[in-house]
């Protein structure tokens, strides 16, 4: 079990890691754009990574190389809401291939993916943090080396408890 607390720590295998969460904390009622991280139990279902920045990663969860045309739809008007998309795209979406390093490694949580509900939140990831662990829009963020360390120790079936 991986545990993420409101105190901005992630615990895995008796080790505690500092992390960032949504600017306005945790919530049981996630809404698109509310700057809150959803509470609950989740799984990492896939991992995207920048092959030009991360050379070697061992992980039990499927790895997908990020391409320049990849994005994740965060626009609830689209039928692709909360799904991987390809640019060009006519609705709002987050680019996965970024100049900064935040999305060098993206763990997709199974939040609002099955029977997706409009405006209930999208793109809930575990990704790389800024150096000062600045808040996120609703994701969980860790130092890249810590995220790689955790992923290398996972068997792929762990649940993540937020809250």
N, C-alpha and C positions, 0 to 999 in steps of 0.2 A: 504494500500500500504506500502510495505517495500522499503526503498530507501538505496542503497549503493553508496557512493561517492568515487571519486578518492582520496579524502583526508583521506580515511581509517576510515570512520564512517558509521554505519548503523543506520537508523532512523526508528522507528516504534511506532505508537501511541504517537507522540510528545516527545518521549524519544530517546536520542542519545546514542549509544554504540560504543566504540572504536572497530575496527575490523582490521583484516589483509586481504590483497588482494594479487594478483599476484605480484611477485618481480618487474616486469617491467610495472606495472600499468594495465590500462584497454585498451581494443581493440575492434574494429568493425570487425576485421579479425582474429579471433582466429585460431591458428595452434597448433597441438600437440607439447608439449614440449617447447612452447615459453615463459613460465613464465608470461603469461598475463591472466587477468580475462575478460571473454567476456562481452561486453555491451549488453543491451537489456532488455526485459521483460520476466520473467520466473515465474514458479510456483514450489513449493515443491511438488513432486509427491509421495514420500514415505520417511520414516525415518527408518534408521537402528540404533540400540542401543545395547550397551553391558549390558546385564541383570545382570551380576556379578558386575558391577560398577555403574549402575543407577537403583535404586530400584523402584522409583515411578516417573512416568512422565504422565501428562495429556496432551492430544493432539488430535486435530480433524483430523489429518492426520494419515493414517495407519502406525503402528509401527511393525518393523520386528526385531527379535532378531538376533544379529550377531553370527554366528557359526564359529568355527575354520577353516572350509574348504571354507569360503566365500572370494571372491575377486572381483575386478572390472577390466575388460580387458582394457588396455591402449595401446595395440599393434594393429596398423592399418592393419597388415597382417592377422589378425584373423577375421573370420566371426562373432565372438562374440565381436568385437570392441565396446567399450562404453556400455557394458552390464555386469550384474552380472554373475560371473562364479563360478565354484566349483573346488577346488584343489583336485587332481593334475591337472595341466593345462599346455599345451605345448607352450603357448605364454606369452608375458609380461602382468603382472597384478599387481594391488596393493592389498595387503592383507588387509582385513577389520578388522580382529582380531589381533590387534597390542599390543606390550608391552607398548608403550607410551599411552597417553590418547587422542591423536588427533582424533581418530575415535571412541571414546566412544559414540558419537552421530553424525550421518551423515544424513544430509538432502539432498536428491538427487534432483537437479534442472533438469527441462526438457530441458536441453541444448543438442542439437545434438542427441536426442534419436529417434525421429520419422524420418524415412528415413535417418538413420545415414550416414554421409559423412566421408570417410576416411581422417585422418590427420586434421580434423577440431576441435579436442579437445575432451577429454574424462574425465570422473570422475570429473565433475564440481559439487562440493558439498559446503554446508555450514557445517563446522565441528568445533571442539574445537581448540582453538588457543594455541600456545606455550605461556608461561608466559610473554614473552616480545613482543608478537604480531609479531613475525618474519614473514616475507613474506611467501606466499604460491607459489605453482606451477601454480596456476590459480583459486584456490578456494577462498571462503570467510571463515574467521575463527574468532570466538568469544570465550570469556570466557565461560566455561561450564555453570556456573550459569546464565549468561545472555541468552545463547541459550535456556536453559530450561524455563526461564522466558518468553521469546518471544513466544516459541512454546505453552506454556500454555494459552496465550492470543489470539492466532490465531483461526480463525473459519475454516480454511482450504481452503478458496477460495482467499486469498490474493495473489496479484501479487508482484513480486520482481523486482524493477527497478534498474539495475546496470548501473551507469554512469549518 
